[in-house]
Amino acid sequence: MRTISPALLFAPLLAIGPIETALAQPRGEIGKYSDVTIEGSILEPVRIEIADDADLTDRLSAPDGFRVDVFARDLVNPRMLAVSPRGDLYATRRATGDVIMLRDEDGDGKADSVRTVASRAGMHGVAFDGDRVFLVTVNDVYVADVAEDGTFGELDRIINDLPDAGQHPNRTIAVGPDEMLYISVGSTCNACAESNPENATMLRASKDGSSRTIFASGLRNTIGFGFEPGSGQIYGMDHGIDWLGDEEQIEELNHIEKGKQYGWPYVYGMGAFNPQDNPPEGMTLEQWARLSTAPLAGYTAHAAPMQMAFYDGNAFPAEMHGDAFVAMRGSWNRRPPSGYEVVRIDFERGRPVGIEPFLTGFLTEDDAGRPGYLGRLAGVAVGPEGELFVADDSNGIIYRVSHESSEPADVAAAGAAADTPVPNPFVEPRPASWPPRSCPPTPAWRCHRPSRPTSRCR
């Protein structure tokens, strides 16, 4: 396995600055009556399968001191991952409509058994709550008891009327620190005026399903979200709008707060206007932008963020405790391709201050020189021994990422260090009248905010 040098890993966040080159997309007049030119791409890397585990993991890259192993393969379509309080790993499989439990019986870092524990069409989101588990499909939320052997009891449907799906049917669910359910419901389209106000939102529901409200809106498809361990605040990665060009729209890192609206479908990124859509009659794009909350940071357009997991283990280096890991499934409409990796969001004192690649090497070439991938990553979860599990839903593999240090992380020391004040690393968002902001495609990943104010993209 190759390693990523620290010099590459710990680059500061880069600003999303004004487009000053020919890469500006879209180009032209944007407003109520837009007149723009947009250049887009369809570039679908080919799937590459490697049967030998050692050969496969040797092609992947992680930071120094980390080891990547194949935990299980031939799983068809593992998507979202979750670890129960007992330490068992579970994966939902949308293609087969079920949930599987994977156990390492002999402690060798490989799954010895795979068992189906629940079945429903479109199964996707999963979250544990003590000895109960919540599951979500397109329209339904279920709850079940978890038996001593890890199997699920009878599924009790507590919600049966989530919005119908369309382009984004992949619901995800979590139990918040307030003992409420949080359910991400994506949009039915790329960009449109939804007829159901619950589409493109984060919902908040009671555990018995008897009541729910819209917690936040204007979120096109926030599959990956989580609660920052120290503050309990929600952070999520939202999928950007397609067909605005290779460099637009960034994938957004949002601080998701009650009652806030995050721009979609009329405003995207750091206050740019979507040229194809206009707000409801009587409201201008400028007014909609003023009602919208800008993201804290952005990542390369079309990288396709999936599940997010905050690291609460003690096996990784102490500076990673409380950071978030996000699976990037990868692009189909960007040249060059983006994503196909796991990234780490660096949190300090409960605030995100950087995004960097963590597990890479999945984006490659086939024998004919065409862009190819070794995996499209969908799920991430922290294991009982502090390892990170990563699910590839295309080649049906779950990876286990461990740290090779024999000394456990000094989490208490890391927490003490975090008490030292750090400056706010973010540049205030510019007014919506500014042009959309992005970074050029080299390097292929990274479009971030700076550790100090700057308008450059690097």
N, C-alpha and C positions, 0 to 999 in steps of 0.2 A: 504494500500500500504506500502510495506517495504521501508526503506531508506538505502542508502549507506553512511557509515560513512566517514567523511573527511579524516581519516587516509588511507582508501582505495583509495579515489578519487585522492588525490594529490601526488601520487607516481611519482618520476622523471622518465624520459624516461630511458630505460635500453639498454645497448649495445647489438648489435648483434655480439656475439663473436664467435671464432672458436669452432667447435664442438669437444668436448673432451670425449664424452661418446658413448655408443652403439647406441645412437639415430642418429648418423651421417648418413645422407642420401643425395645423394647417396654415396655408399662406393665403392671404387675401383679407377681405373685409368681413368681419364677424359681427353679427347683430341680429336684429329682427328679420332683416332681409339679407342673409349672408350670401357672399359671392367669394367662394374659396376654392382652392385646389388642394387636394389631399392625395398624397402618394402612399400607397399601402402595399403590403406583400402577403402572399400565402407561401409559407415555407414550412413544410411538415417533415421534420427529421424522421428517418426510418428507425424502426425498432430493431435493436440488436440483442440477441440472446447469447449468453455465455454459460455453458453448463457447469464448468468447473468453478467451485467457490473461490479457490485461491487465486485463479486467474482473474476472476471478476473483481474481487476486492483489491487486488494489486493495481487495478486501473483507477481506483478511487483515491481521493486526496482528502486528508483531514489535518488539523493542526498537529504539531509535534507532540508526542506523548499519547496520542489517541490511536485506537485500534478499531478497525471495522471488520465485522464478521457477518456471514449469512446466518441468521437465526432460524429462518424457515423459508422454503421455496415451494413452488407448485401450488400456490394458494389461490390462483385464478385472479382475484381482484380485491386485495385488501385495501381498504380506504381509510376510515377513521380508526384510530387506536385509543385504547383506554386501559389503565391498570387498576385493578380492584384493590380495596384496602388489604386483601389477603395476599396481594402480589401477583395475581394471575394477569396475563396479557390477553386482551380481546381485540378483535378486528371486525369491523362491519364490512360486508361485501355487497355493494350495490348491485352488481351484475347478477349475483345468485340470490340476492334478497335474504341474507341471513347474517348471523353473528357467530364467529368462531372463537373458541378459547384455546390458547396455545400454552403448553406447560413444558418447562425444562425440568424433567424429573431427576436427572443425575447431576445437575449443576455444571454441565460442560459448555454452557453458552449456546446450546442448540435446542430447538423445540423437539421434544420426544413424542408429544401427542398433540393432535389437532381435533377438536370436537365441536360440532355445531350445537349451539345452545339456544338459538332463537331463529325464527324464520318469519319474515314479512316482506312483501314486494317493496322494493325501493328503500330498504333499510340503509341508514346512513349515519346519523349522529348517535353517540353513546356517551353517557355520563353516569358515574357511580355516586351514590349517596348512602354511605354506610353499607348496610346489608340489602340495599335496593339498587336497582339500575333503571335509568330512564333511556328510552330509545325513541328515535324520531324518523319517520318516513316523510314523503312529500306532504301528506295531509294530516297525519296522525302522530300523536305522542302516546307512548306506552310506558307503563311502570311494571316491574316484576321484582319478586324477592330473589335474592341470590342464596343458593343453598351452600352447605358446608363444602360440597365437592366442586363448587364453582359454577354449577349449572343454574339456569334461570327457571323460575317457576312460571306459572301461567301469566301471559301478558295481559294486563288490564289497560284497555284504551281509555285514557283520560281526556284526550282532545282528538276530535275527528274532523275539524273544519279549518285547518290551516289553509292558506291560499293555494289555489291550483298552481302547478308548476308551468314552466315554459323553458326558456333558455337555461335557467338556473334552478334545478330541482333539488339541490343537495343541501338539505337542512342539517344544521348542527345544533347541539344543545349542551348546556352546562348548568350546574347548580351554583348559584352565587353565594357569597358570604352572608347575604341577607336571607338565605334559605328560600330563595325564589328561583324558578327556572328561567333561563335566558335562551331564547331560540332565534337563530339567525334564519331569516327568510329572504332569499334572493329575488331579484327582479325576473320578470317573465321575458325580458327582451334585452337588447343591447342598450338602448336608450329610448324611452317612450314615457308617456303619461299613463301610469298604471290606473286601472279601474278599481282595483282593490287596494285600499290604503295600507294594508298589512304587507304588501310586497315591497321589497327593497328596504327592509327594516330590521331592527333588533326588537323582538318581543320579550316581555316580562310576564310570567304566568305563575300562578300558585301551583304548589306541588300536586294538588288534587285536580288541577285543570279547570277549576270552577270559574276562574276569572283570569283575564289577561289584558294588558295594555301595550301600546306602542311605546317602547322605551326610547328609541332613536330612529330617525328616518334618513332617507337620502343615501342609503348604503347599498350599492349595486349588488354586491355579492360577498359578504364578509363571512366566508366559511371558517377562517381561522380567527379565533378570539380567545381571550383568557383574562383572568383576574390577577393583577400584579400582587404578589404575595404580601408585601408590606402594607400597601394602602387599600387593597381590595378594588382598586379602580380597574375599569375594563379598557383593554387595548385590543385592537383588531386590525387585520390587514384586509383591505377592500380591493376587489378586482377592478381595474380601470376599464373605461369604455374602449371598445374595439373600433377599428376603422377610422382612427384619427391620425394614422401614420405609424411608421416603425418606432418612432421615439415618443409617441403619445398614446395613451395616457399612462402616467406613472401608476404603479401599484401603491396605494396609500396606506400609511400607518396612522391610524386614528386613535385618539383618546375618546372613547365613546361614552357620552354623558347623557343623563336623563333629559329628555325634551329637546335635544339638539338635532339639527338637520345638517347633513353633510354634503349637500350640493347636487347629487345625482337627481335627475338626468341633465340638468341645464348648465351646471357649473362643475368643473372637474379640476383635480390637481390643486395647485396653489392659486386658484381664483380665475382659471381660464374659462371661457364661454364655449359650450358645445355648439358648433355652427348649425347643426341640423335640427335643433329643437328650441322652442320658445316657451317660457313659463305661461301659466294660465292668463287669459285675457285680463288686462288691467295691471299686470306686473311686468316690469322690465327685467332683463338679465342682470342689470346692476343691482336692482332691489333684491332679486333672488340671491345674488352673491353676498349681499350684506346680511341676509338671514342665514347664511351657510357657515359652517365651521370648517376651517382649513385643516388639512392633515398636519401632523407633526413632522413627517418626513415622507420621502418617496423612494421607491425602488424601481429598477429597470422596467420599462413598459413591457407588458405582455408576459411577465415572468410567471404569473398565475399562482398567487399565494394560496396555500391550502391550510392544513391544521397548524395551530400554534400551541406550544406547550411551554409554560414557565418552568425553569429548572429549580426543583426543590430537593434534589438529592445532595449527597455529600461526597461523591466519587470524582467529580470533575474539579478542576482548579477552583479555588475559593472565589476568584474574581468572576466566575461564571454563575455563581449562586444568585438566583433571582433574575437571571437573564431569560429571554424568550427565544425559543427555536421555532422556525417556520419552514415547512416544506414548500418548495417552489416547483410546481408540476411541470412547467415549461410551456413555451409559446408554440403556436402554429401559424401565427401571422406577423412575424417579425424577421427582418433580415439585418444582422445575423440573429439566430435564435437566442432566446434568453431563458433563464430559469434552469430547470433540471438540476436542482441543488437543494441543500438545506442551508439557511442563513441563521446567524445569531444576531439578535437585537440586544445590544449592551444597555443594561439599565443601571443607573447610578442614583441612589437615594430615591428610588421609585420612579425615575424619569428615563425615557429612552435617550441615549446620547450617541448611538452609533449602530450601524448595520454592516455586517461583514459576512463573507462566505465562510461556511463551517465545513460542510461536506460537499465536495465537488467531484468532477470527473465523469459524471453521467452523460454529459454532452460531448460527443466525439464524432468520428466519421466511420462510415462503413468501408469495405474493401474497394469500393468504386470511388471513394472520395466524397461521397454525399454526406451531408449532416445526418448524424444518427444519435440515438440515445440508448443508454444501458438501462434506464429506468425513468419513469415519470412518478415523482414522489408526491404522496398524498397525505400520509399520516405521520405524526410524531407523538411520542409519549415517553415519560420518564419512568424507568423500571424500578423495581424494589431495591436493587443494588446500586442505584444511581446511574445506570446505563441509559442511553437514549435509543429507543426503538424507532425505526424509520420504515414506513411502508411504501413499496413501489406497486402501484395498482395496474401496471401494464405487463410486467414480467412476473407478477405474482410472488414477490419476494419481500420478506421483512428482514431488515438489517439490525444488528446490535452494535452500537458504538460505545466503547468503554475507554476509560483512561488507564494507562499502564502503570501509573505511579502506585506504589504500595502504600503511600501515606494518604489517609483521608483528608479531604479539604477542611481547613479550619474556617468553618462558616462563621463562628463567633468573631474571629479576627477580621473577616471580610466585612461583617456588619459594622464593627467598630470603625474600620477605615471609611466606610460609607458615610459616617456621621460628619466627616470633614466636608465643609460647604464646597460645592462645585458651582461654577458660573453657569447660567442658563446658556446652553450651546445653540439655541435656535434663533434664526433671523425672523423677525416679525413678518407674517405674510404680506405680500404687496397687494395693493388694491386690485379689484377684479378687472379694471380697465387695462392693466398691464398685459402683455402678450403671454401665452402659455410658456411654462418653463420646463426645460428638460436638459438632459446631458447627452452629448454625442455618444455614438455606439462603441467607442474604444476607451476603456475596456468594456467588454460586452455586458458586465453586470455593474451595478452601483449607480444610483442617482440619489444622493443623500444630502443631508444638511451638515453644516460645518461645526467644528468645535469653536470657531470664532467667526464673526460675521464676514461673509465673502459672497461674491456673486459669480465666482468662477465654477465651471464644471471641469473635473479632472478625470 
